[in-house]
Amino acid sequence: MGALTKKQKEKKSDFKKTKLKVGKTRPKNTNATDTSFAAKSIVLKQQNLGETGRDATALFNHNLSLLSSKSETQRRDALQYLTSACTTIATAKLPQSAAAIIAKAQPLILDGNSAVRGQLLKLFRSLPAAQVGSLDQVLLYTRAGMAHLSNDIKLFALDILDWSIGTNADTVMSCPGGWIKMLRTFQNLLAWQGDTINGVVTHGKWSATKSTSSKLGSNKLLVHQLNTLASFLTAAMTPPPSDPFAEAKRAAQIFPLLETQAHLLPAKSNTFGYLNLFGAVRDLEGEVYADADERIEIFNELGLLEDFRTGTLEAKKEAGEVGRAASGVDKALRLAEIG
Amino acid sequence: MKRKLAALEKLDADLPALQHKIRNDPPSYRDDFVNQYSQYQSLYELFEASPTTTDDTGIVRLRDLVDFVSHVADCYPTLTKAFPGQLIRLLELHHATLEAELRDKLVGSLVLLRRKEVIDSQILLNVLWPLLISTPSKSLRALLFQKILSDLRTSNNKTTNHKLNRSVQTTCYNLIASNPASPKGLWAVKLTRELWKRQVWTDGKAVSIMEAAALCQDAKVVTGGVRFFLGGDQEREEAADDDSEAEDTVDVRKLKHQAGINKKSSKRNKEVRDATKKVKRQEKKKNAPHPLNFSALHLLHDPQGFAEKLFQQHLQPAQPKVKLNLDQKLLVLNLVSRLVGLHKLTLISLYSYFLKYLSPRQPSVTSFLASLAQATHSLVPPDALEPLVQKIANEFVSEAAASEVASAGLNGIREVCVRQPLAMNETLLQDLVQYRKSKDKGVQMAARGLLSLYRDVGAEMLKKRDRGRDAALKLRAQNTQEGGIEAARRFGQVDEGGIEGLDLLEKWKEEQGLDEDEDEAKGWENWDAESDDSESSGGWINVESEGEDIDVSDSEDEKERKKDVEKAKKQKLPEAKDDEKENVDDAETTSRATASLEPEAAVKREEQRISKLATTRILTPADLTKLKELQQSAAITANLPSAKRRKLAVQAAAANAARHADDAVTASDIAGLAKLSAGKATKEERVALARGVRDGVEAEKNDHRSTTARRKEKKASEGKSTTNKEKARKKNFMMTLGKAKRKGKRSLVEQRGILKAHVERGKRGGRKGNKYVGATIVNLGQEGWVGGWYIKPS
């Protein structure tokens, strides 16, 4: 009701004659504050460009800080500098650790500019794989990128995932949500939901044909997705190569004793973490699945195997590039069957 | 191909478009939604991981996605099960650091989810209310308050949601009660007041929240609570009036006319339909019975305890827990005195508290005087009031005091004495009455007011020559009749009531000269007979034959009457008294008003008023019927023009009496006549007064324009054209010439026809009138249709 009366009042006020005053307006007070600002934040288009008179460390740090610059070219140039620095300087002598560099650079996974993204991948590849550290933030950004609206960013996020699997598969798997959440993301992307029967999606009364490759353009994205999925599955479900002599070696090491390992203090941190005695209630998706057996078990338990297999069958039928990629996935899925 | 692809992709990225498509067909766009939802999820996780460092683009994207998902969440309930929880988590954990726009969006989305019934009000309010209390941001508080209010209003829209109301009221109450010293309680006060104003909460629980607020230990909360009791109900009434006024009036006739002329389209049809619907709704609302809402003061659980606590906590102690300034103190005092006056409470220490403040130098002393008057009622011991009246008289009313002061003092004394006449002693009264000889008009009038009051309630305290004719006659009559017993009112005396119209019945009986015993026996005849055959029994027939115009054969009436009589027989006297009480006011005012007109009659009527008819014998059913009949005939005579003047006087007196009973006394009442003694008005003021300008609006009377011009303006303001007379006057002279020429040459027969037609038209009520006169139709003498009537000559 209030709005209505207000409107009426406004309408009436339109037709009111305003009284015009003759003469000058009152001069402003001497101590009046000018409040006519329009901008809420001040944006610096150009940030300090002078590079003379600095040592390498300062320059490196400066370029690292330029990664969050507003200007695209500046970001790209900074990435270029960092890449060259990483390749030329010895690993031990880098002014910042690889983990710190990644932490600073990871938001650029979602960057809108393709040149920046390309350079970012180059930077990541130039980093020493052993020093990368925890990847959970990177994985978060990767997942966001995989679900992004833009196809380019989707493709790029898959590249990043490929890189992380290629260099640090174990670290990826040991991230919370690194296994199931990633699988769910793939499931969503490929639309391999559980409620598909013979390629027909049924929701209630209605049915619609499923569209794995619904996009009108090339199925480049789909192929990439399938390939990455295949490598992801393979990396996750392949048990680590077991050394046939490991048992004997250990026995030799601790010769007079037997099965000391069971009685010693555990070497792993947070050994009883799986009991989750003190943490918040975890869901299945956020859990860490440390070894391949566990991963296979949960993979079967959640019924993902069925869904993925149906999905792969569908994709295989498309033949061509997609079919070939799908058969790669199929091969990876066989690992789960064995386990 | 490429261009097409780009366009399609763009469409997918366009969230509003996707939202629209999903609305139309949720199953088909499930995959698209899943994609967006997973995008939202990853953004949410990113935000969770680092709430402060997320960059602008991330926040904007998250905001858009939250908006999108909340709009279509009801289409995919299983997929978005976790969504509301996530929003709530974001708000609860990060509301202090969230970017403002995103924060507002989160609140808005939660409310949207509530509207779509994804979550219920309970959950929503449990999130919003703690936020409202704890957030440091002013804009967020305003937003939250508005959302909470609107949610409560909508959930009480169709039916009262008792469960929700109770839980919110409990939360409000606990907020105040758990920590009385914190200023956070203000939100509870604000919410309660707003909902009270909108008539969403009208029960005792809301009042108890305000009770707790008035007794807590923060000055702002206290004043909020007190102001609610003093003005909440008035505000509620005003809001209700506003609502009814603000509605747009739709002219359906105009719309229909337009629809008839313009091109027909479904849109126009719909407009007309909507308009008629709206008008019907408005009509229905207008005719709806007024909701019976008790005022907050009447819904208090324990008024005595409340008043005592208020007084002891905020006013009495020299060092109260809450420091209140004078204005706030006055508010509290106003409430306490209002409670005391309204519920007739006993709070003796209150009166001695006033003593300190009754001096002309005290700021806003008129408010204190008003409060004092308000706190006075007939059950206050005169001993408590006498020193106060004495002090007012000493401090305010003297020759040396300024005239405004004196008139304020006299008014204050009068207001006190209206409520408790025994607070005055004889010497003081006689002294004060002398001020009617004062030169100042304000003082004069005030003193006259006091005089006329005591002429009414205690004439014997006045000097003989001050009593006036009416009061003296009344006094004499009382003295002769009762031996002076009734002369002085005593403390705690309550007026006895009377049965309305009993005097009429007695008079009628006297006139009829009925033998009492015989009549009574007759009246009781068949009183318990079956209602169906009661018409044939003697006792009832008698009554019937005399009052033909009253329908007494209604069986339900009979039963009721029977019940009444039964009761009367069982309880005899007390029952009669009960009945009397209901009509105390009327009987009293009638007698009082007429007394001033004709003293002789007044004395007589007074006699009748205390007639013992009802106390000496039991009224028979026949008596009661007759009573009703007599009352009706009396009402008819009362409506005759000669009686109207008298009736008006009675009404005025009744209004006056009503004012004293329940309304608040304000400082302006006390200051009242001081305006008269404020000295001469300036020339401009006098001119304005003479021209009838009040508040800048010129009165109709002193508008210096011709009658025609004013009429014209009136017509124009009603949206009408000129009158027929005006048109006739303005008609071109040349056009009237022909008719005038022809007029002179009419034959007698023609002339007769015209005259006849004119007369008939007059009878019908103009050319378009449908007031058919029977005689003219019968004159036609033939069968057939005439103007929509089928006529058959007899």
Interface residues (C-beta under 8 A of the other chain):
Chain A: M1 L4 T5 S68 P107 L110 Q137 L140 Y141 R143 A144 A147 H148 L149 S150 N151 R184 T185 N188 L189 A191 Q193 V201 H203 G204 W206 A208 S211 K215 L216 G217
Chain B: M1 K2 K4 L5 L8 E9 D12 A13 P26 P27 S28 R30 D31 V34 N35 S38 Q39 Q41 S42 L43 E45 L46 A49 D55 T57 G58 D242 D243 A246 E247 D248
